[in-house]
């Protein structure tokens, strides 16, 4: 699934092409996505100008002069900037065509993505209203994590993946951040000290920043706006490396399931 780095990579990739552009038409080939595309959305977007391209968690926010289009890439979705004359492939469900001759095309084989509409403040939309802070905000810190974890018995990996606590720490990045921080993913969130949470908060920011710089992680489906994969997977230290030696100590990487998610860790380095 595209996570925060992949969505941020997409945002940065499409923004220069669509900012300030006027929508000529919205082409909806398949309205039945995770939630139905609103029937009146083509009329709402017609001849409206793109004012900003933002992100909240894993949602893209395309701000126009009349409201905000909220997009999610789902499990396997991607956006590409192409010519509107390019023949649509299977699973090319949506085109936002602009008057300058470019097209933003949404591809989603599993149809778990969405295109919805918000008038007024998009942060008040039900999908966004209960999200936690962004990991790059000042409010996200070791103190914040430590205070939020008090009394919690859930594994720390599940804790940091809770989007109500902090957005964007997906499975791959949780594995990598916990390894770099030396924290066993099985440890109860409430039994980790403030200093260790300080290190974890900083490591989460570092891991996500590195992933963004490398265009995200491509394990199966993700491509950026130009159809290119991300390369952070080439630097993964534990994720997907069960049975291979730890790069730090040589012990075999182990794999378990926590919260129905594959979890990888080093039994020596992580305590």
C-alpha positions in Angstrom: 0.0 0.0 0.0 1.3 3.5 -0.7 2.2 5.0 2.6 3.2 8.6 3.6 6.5 8.7 1.7 4.9 7.4 -1.5 2.0 9.8 -1.2 4.3 12.7 -0.5 6.4 11.6 -3.5 3.3 11.7 -5.6 2.3 15.1 -4.3 5.6 16.6 -5.0 5.6 15.0 -8.5 2.2 16.2 -9.7 2.2 19.6 -8.0 4.4 21.4 -10.6 2.3 20.1 -13.4 -1.2 21.0 -12.1 -0.8 24.1 -9.9 -2.6 27.0 -11.4 -4.1 24.9 -14.2 -7.8 24.9 -15.1 -9.8 21.7 -15.3 -11.3 21.1 -18.7 -13.1 17.9 -17.7 -13.2 15.0 -15.3 -13.5 11.6 -17.0 -14.9 8.9 -14.8 -14.6 5.4 -16.3 -15.2 3.5 -13.1 -17.1 5.3 -10.3 -17.2 2.3 -8.0 -14.0 2.8 -6.0 -13.7 2.3 -2.2 -16.5 4.9 -2.0 -18.5 6.0 -5.1 -17.2 9.0 -7.0 -19.8 11.7 -6.5 -22.1 12.0 -9.5 -21.9 15.8 -9.6 -18.1 15.9 -9.3 -17.4 16.5 -13.1 -19.7 19.5 -13.0 -18.1 20.8 -9.8 -14.6 20.6 -11.3 -15.4 22.0 -14.7 -13.4 25.1 -15.4 -12.1 25.4 -11.8 -8.5 26.3 -11.1 -6.1 24.2 -8.9 -4.9 26.5 -6.1 -2.8 24.1 -4.0 -1.8 20.4 -3.7 -1.5 19.2 -0.1 -1.3 16.0 1.9 -2.8 14.9 5.2 -1.5 11.5 6.2 -2.0 9.3 3.2 -4.6 11.5 1.6 -3.9 13.9 -1.2 -5.7 17.2 -1.0 -6.2 19.0 -4.3 -7.5 22.4 -3.5 -9.6 24.3 -6.1 -11.3 27.6 -6.0 -14.5 26.0 -5.0 -13.5 23.2 -2.6 -11.1 20.3 -2.2 -10.8 17.0 -4.0 -9.7 14.3 -1.5 -7.8 11.4 -3.1 -6.5 8.2 -1.6 -4.3 5.7 -3.5 -5.7 2.7 -1.7 -3.7 -0.6 -1.8 -2.4 -0.3 -5.3 -3.2 3.1 -6.8 -1.0 5.6 -8.5 -1.3 8.9 -10.4 0.5 9.7 -13.6 0.8 13.0 -15.5 0.4 12.0 -19.2 -1.2 13.2 -22.4 -5.0 12.8 -22.5 -4.6 11.2 -25.8 -2.8 8.2 -24.3 -5.1 5.1 -24.5 -6.4 4.2 -21.1 -5.1 0.9 -19.7 -7.1 -1.6 -17.7 -7.8 -0.1 -14.3 -7.3 3.5 -15.4 -10.4 4.7 -13.7 -10.2 8.5 -13.6 -8.7 11.3 -15.7 -8.5 15.0 -14.6 -7.9 16.7 -17.9 -6.6 20.3 -17.9 -6.9 23.1 -20.4 -3.1 23.1 -21.0 -3.3 19.6 -22.6 -2.1 17.5 -19.6 -4.0 14.8 -17.9 -3.7 13.4 -14.3 -4.7 9.8 -14.6 -5.6 7.5 -11.7 -4.8 3.8 -11.9 -6.1 1.4 -9.2 -6.3 -2.3 -9.9 -7.9 -3.2 -6.6 -10.2 -0.2 -6.5 -9.5 0.6 -2.8 -8.7 4.2 -3.6 -11.1 7.1 -3.7 -11.9 10.5 -5.1 -14.2 12.5 -2.8 -15.2 16.2 -2.4 -15.1 18.6 0.5 -16.5 22.1 0.7 -15.1 24.3 3.5 -12.2 23.1 5.6 -11.1 19.7 4.3 -9.5 18.9 7.7 -13.1 18.7 9.1 -14.0 15.9 6.7 -14.8 12.6 8.6 -11.8 10.9 6.9 -9.4 13.5 8.3 -10.9 14.9 11.4 -9.5 12.3 13.8 -6.0 11.9 12.4 -3.0 12.4 14.7 -0.2 14.8 14.1 2.2 14.6 11.1 5.5 13.1 12.0 7.4 16.2 10.8 5.4 18.5 13.0 6.9 20.0 16.1 4.0 18.5 18.2 5.3 15.0 17.4 8.0 14.2 19.8 9.3 11.7 22.3 7.4 13.4 25.1 4.2 13.2 23.0 4.7 9.4 22.4 5.7 8.7 26.1 2.6 10.6 27.4 0.3 8.9 24.9 1.7 5.4 25.8 1.1 5.6 29.5 -0.8 2.5 30.6 -0.9 0.9 27.1 -0.3 -2.8 26.9 -0.4 -3.0 23.1 2.9 -3.7 21.3 4.8 -0.6 20.5 4.7 -1.4 16.8 0.9 -1.4 16.8 1.0 1.8 18.9 3.1 3.8 16.4 1.0 2.6 13.5 -2.2 4.0 14.9 -3.1 6.9 12.7 -5.0 8.5 15.5 -1.7 8.8 17.3 0.5 9.8 14.4 -0.1 9.6 10.7 2.0 7.8 8.1 4.0 5.3 10.0 3.1 2.3 7.8 4.2 -1.3 8.3 7.5 -1.1 6.4 8.6 2.2 8.1 7.5 1.0 11.6 9.7 -2.1 11.2 12.7 0.0 10.1 12.3 2.7 12.7 12.0 0.3 15.6 15.1 -1.6 14.4 17.2 1.6 14.1 16.0 2.6 17.6 16.8 -0.8 19.1 13.3 -1.4 20.4 11.7 -4.8 20.3 8.4 -4.4 18.3 6.6 -6.7 20.8 7.4 -4.6 23.9 4.3 -3.0 25.5 4.1 0.6 24.5 3.6 1.6 28.2 6.8 0.0 29.2 9.2 2.2 27.2 11.0 5.1 28.7 10.9 8.7 27.6 14.5 8.7 26.3 13.8 5.7 24.1 10.7 7.4 22.8 12.8 10.5 22.0 15.1 8.3 19.9 12.1 6.6 18.2 10.4 9.9 17.3 13.6 11.2 15.7 14.2 7.9 13.9 10.7 7.8 12.5 11.3 11.3 11.0 14.6 10.2 9.6 13.3 7.0 8.1 10.3 8.7 6.5 12.6 11.5 5.2 15.0 9.1 3.6 12.1 7.2 2.0 10.7 10.5 0.5 14.2 11.5 -0.8 14.4 8.1 -2.5 10.9 8.2 -4.0 9.3 5.9 -1.6 9.3 2.1 -1.5 8.2 -0.2 -4.3 7.5 -3.7 -3.2 4.8 -4.4 -5.7 2.6 -1.7 -7.2 3.8 1.8 -6.4 5.0 4.1 -9.2 5.4 7.9 -9.1 3.8 10.5 -11.4 6.2 9.6 -14.2 5.6 5.8 -13.8 8.9 5.2 -12.0 9.3 3.0 -8.9 10.7 4.2 -5.5 14.1 2.9 -4.4 14.0 3.0 -0.6 13.5 -0.8 -0.6 17.1 -1.2 -1.6 18.1 0.2 1.9 15.7 -1.9 4.0 17.6 -3.4 7.0 14.9 -5.8 8.5 11.7 -5.7 6.5 11.4 -8.7 4.3 14.8 -10.1 5.4 13.6 -13.1 7.6 16.5 -15.6 8.0 19.2 -13.2 6.7 21.9 -11.9 8.9 21.5 -8.6 10.8 23.6 -5.9 9.2 24.7 -4.8 12.7 25.3 -8.0 14.7 25.0 -11.0 12.2 22.1 -12.6 14.1 19.3 -14.0 11.9 16.4 -11.6 11.3 13.1 -13.1 12.7 9.6 -12.6 11.5 6.3 -12.8 13.5 2.8 -11.4 13.0 1.6 -8.5 15.2 -1.8 -7.1 14.6 -2.1 -9.2 11.4 1.0 -7.5 10.0 4.3 -9.1 9.1 6.9 -7.9 11.7 10.6 -8.2 11.3 13.2 -7.7 14.0 16.7 -8.6 15.2 16.6 -10.6 18.5 19.9 -9.2 19.6 19.8 -5.6 18.6 16.2 -4.9 19.7 15.2 -5.0 23.3 
